């Protein structure tokens, strides 16, 4: 059986609504994804956010990929000031 760590990578979200988050993700056909869609709740509303890979590196044998927020393709992030 293959090493589970070898079949995964760490996604690092460097900006946008998920800035600072990290997630363990599965490799697809042995490669990290170039674009990921993430669903997250902002002010109690679920939104779809798209992120594009910027670069990748290996840290202690683990692939790490940094992702940048694609605001144009993502759901808008609006704060409801009336309820804040």
Backbone as a ProteinNet text record, in pm:
[ID]
protein_1_A
[PRIMARY]
XXXXXXXXXXXXXXXXXXXXXXXXXXXXXXXXXXXXXXXXXXXXXXXXXXXXXXXXXXXXXXXXXXXXXXXXXXXXXXXXXXXX
[TERTIARY]
83.9	0	88.7	51.2	129.9	120.7	224.5	227.3	120.2	31.7	-79.1	-27.6	83.4	138.4	185.3	230	275.9	158.9	37	-80.8	-154	-92.3	-157.4	-60.9	-117.4	-37.4	-105.7	-33.9	-89.1	-119.6	-245.2	-286.4	-280.9	-216.1	-206.4	-277.9	-377.7	-455.7	-396.5	-338.9	-257.8	-334.3	-459.8	-538	-685.9	-769.1	-913.1	-976.1	-1099.8	-1174.2	-1108.3	-1027.9	-964	-817.6	-775.8	-637.3	-587.2	-471.2	-409.4	-451.3	-551.1	-595	-504.1	-490.9	-417	-511	-494.9	-579.4	-500	-514	-453.7	-547	-494.5	-576.9	-512.6	-593.8	-544.3	-486.5	-377.7	-323.7	-421.4	-429.1	-515.7	-424.3	-428.9	-339	-192.7	-161.4	-24.9	20.3	-68.9	-33.1	-127.1	-77.3	-166.8	-262.6	-376.5	-472.7	-417.7	-455.7	-414.1	-519.3	-642.5	-753.2	-845.4	-886.5	-976.7	-1093.5	-1208.8	-1326.7	-1350.7	-1369.1	-1388.2	-1519.3	-1599.1	-1723.5	-1696.5	-1733.9	-1712.7	-1828.1	-1856.7	-1962.1	-1900	-1956.7	-1915.5	-2039.9	-2035.6	-2151.9	-2274.4	-2252.3	-2361.6	-2414.4	-2359	-2402.9	-2294.4	-2333.7	-2236	-2205	-2076.1	-2029.8	-1926.2	-1914.7	-1815.2	-1700.7	-1579.6	-1460.8	-1364.8	-1314.6	-1218.9	-1079.1	-984.2	-843.6	-759.2	-655.8	-563.2	-424.7	-359.1	-224	-127.7	-41.1	59.4	196	230.3	358	351.1	451.9	459.2	603.8	620.8	753.2	741	853	852.4	913.4	843.9	890	887.3	1003.7	1015.1	945.4	960.4	903.7	756.9	694.7	551.5	539.1	456.1	430.2	340.2	377.2	296.5	267.8	141.9	100.5	32.4	75.4	11.9	-94.8	-212.6	-325.2	-365.2	-394.9	-439	-587.7	-660.2	-804.2	-838.2	-937.8	-988.9	-1124.5	-1122.3	-1243.8	-1344.9	-1297.5	-1388.8	-1478.4	-1426.1	-1504.3	-1575.1	-1545.3	-1601.7	-1730.4	-1807.4	-1924.8	-1878.3	-1958.4	-1918.3	-1922	-1831.8	-1827.9	-1882.4	-2003.2	-2067	-2096.9	-2066.6	-2094.9	-2227.4	-2310.6	-2439.1	-2420.8	-2390.7	-2364.1	-2485.4	-2604.3	-2728.4	-2739	-2682.3	-2691.6	-2564.8	-2465.1	-2338.5	-2347.3
-117.2	0	123.9	226.4	348	429.7	505.3	593.8	701	716.1	812.1	954.3	988	1123.7	1153	1051.2	1070.5	1097	1067.4	1087.6	1216.9	1299.5	1423.5	1541.3	1659.6	1781.4	1878	1981.8	2083.3	2207.4	2252	2374.7	2488.3	2598.1	2716.8	2831.1	2889.6	2997.2	3129.8	3206.2	3321.9	3454.1	3455.3	3577.9	3544.1	3645.9	3624.1	3578.7	3529.3	3490.8	3378.6	3295.2	3182.8	3211.1	3335.6	3373.4	3313	3247.9	3188.7	3045.6	2994.8	2856.7	2759.6	2640.2	2530.2	2410.9	2328	2209.5	2097.4	1978.3	1859	1814.4	1802.2	1765.1	1647.8	1573.9	1458.6	1503	1437.8	1459.5	1402.4	1464.9	1417.5	1369.9	1240.8	1179.6	1209.8	1209.2	1229	1373.2	1468.8	1610.8	1692.3	1803.7	1894.1	1962.4	2000.4	2071.8	2209.9	2261.6	2395	2499.2	2452.3	2540.7	2463.6	2527.2	2460.9	2553.4	2492.6	2564	2526.4	2626.8	2604	2667.5	2593	2645.9	2683.8	2806.8	2854.3	2946.4	2952.4	3041.4	3175.2	3281.9	3417.7	3488.5	3536.3	3599.6	3508.4	3376.4	3280.7	3237	3290.8	3252.7	3171.3	3055.5	2974.3	3039.3	3043.2	3102.8	3011.4	3017.9	2940.3	3033.7	2996.3	3075.7	2994.4	3054.9	2989.4	3040.4	2946.1	2977	2910.3	2982.9	2932.6	2912.6	2804.4	2775.5	2882.8	2927.4	3029.3	2962.9	2877.8	2807.7	2684.9	2600.7	2483.5	2458.5	2394.3	2361	2234	2176.2	2058.3	2096.4	2062.4	2090	1958.9	1912.7	1786.5	1671.3	1663.5	1554.1	1570.2	1680	1704.5	1819.1	1798.3	1903.9	2009	2136	2248.9	2339.6	2375.6	2461.1	2584.8	2702.7	2827.2	2864.2	2904.8	2940.4	3086	3155.9	3295.5	3302	3388.7	3407.4	3467.4	3409.7	3461	3526.6	3654.5	3727.5	3735.1	3743.8	3757.7	3635.8	3516.2	3393.2	3346.8	3409.1	3367.3	3442.4	3384.6	3455.6	3583.5	3689.8	3813.9	3797.5	3867.1	3867.1	4001.5	3998.6	4121.7	4108.4	4211.7	4211.5	4283	4227.2	4286.6	4378	4505	4601.7	4623	4600.6	4620.9	4524.6	4402.7	4300.7	4287.7	4369.6	4361.1	4434
0	0	0	-77.9	-88.6	40	65.7	181.4	164.9	263.9	255.3	240.8	306.7	296.7	155.6	83.2	-53.9	-148.5	-107.6	-191.7	-157.6	-72.8	-32	-45	-34.9	-28.8	66.6	106	194.2	110.5	115.1	47.6	148.2	109.4	193.5	121.1	185.4	125.3	171.7	77.4	113.7	116.6	69.2	75.1	63.1	55.3	43.5	173.8	165.9	286	367.3	303.4	373.3	406.1	400.4	425.3	556.1	547.3	665.3	693.3	620.2	640.7	566.1	622.3	560.6	553.3	450	437.4	372.1	424	364	251.6	129.2	14.1	-59.1	-132.4	-208.6	-342.7	-381.3	-514.6	-617.1	-732.5	-840.9	-953.8	-981.6	-1080.9	-1046.9	-917	-870.9	-864.3	-892	-894.5	-805.9	-750.5	-677.7	-776.3	-727.3	-810.7	-844.8	-959.8	-1001.5	-963.3	-938.2	-902.3	-809.3	-700.4	-606	-573.1	-555.9	-509	-363.7	-281	-138.1	-94.8	-20	35.7	180.3	214.7	352	389.5	518	567.4	607	552.5	587.5	637.4	758.8	822.1	815.6	831.3	834.9	699.9	590.3	456.1	387.7	330.7	258.1	124.3	91.5	-33.1	-96	-229.9	-303.3	-340.3	-299.1	-326.2	-412.5	-518.6	-607.6	-579.3	-578	-554.2	-662.7	-708.1	-809.8	-749	-789.9	-740.7	-790	-699.2	-731.2	-747	-651.7	-656.7	-567.1	-579.1	-491.4	-454.4	-338.1	-288.6	-204.7	-171.5	-86	48.7	155.6	291.3	368.4	411.5	486.2	414.4	283.5	205.8	171.9	212.8	187	85.6	-15.9	-113	-48.9	-64.7	-15.3	-134.8	-150.8	-262.5	-206.5	-252.9	-211.3	-314	-264.1	-349.8	-328.3	-439.8	-437.6	-471.4	-404.1	-418.9	-555.8	-622.7	-750.1	-722	-690.4	-652.2	-766.8	-891.3	-1005.4	-1024.6	-998	-1016.9	-889.7	-777.7	-649.3	-618.3	-525.8	-475.2	-406.6	-416.2	-348.8	-197.1	-131.9	14.2	58.4	110.7	155.6	303.9	377.8	520.5	541.1	627	659.1	778.6	752.4	859.1	947.8	892.9	968.2	1086.4	1069.4	1173.9	1255.7	1228.7	1303.1	1434.4
[MASK]
++++++++++++++++++++++++++++++++++++++++++++++++++++++++++++++++++++++++++++++++++++

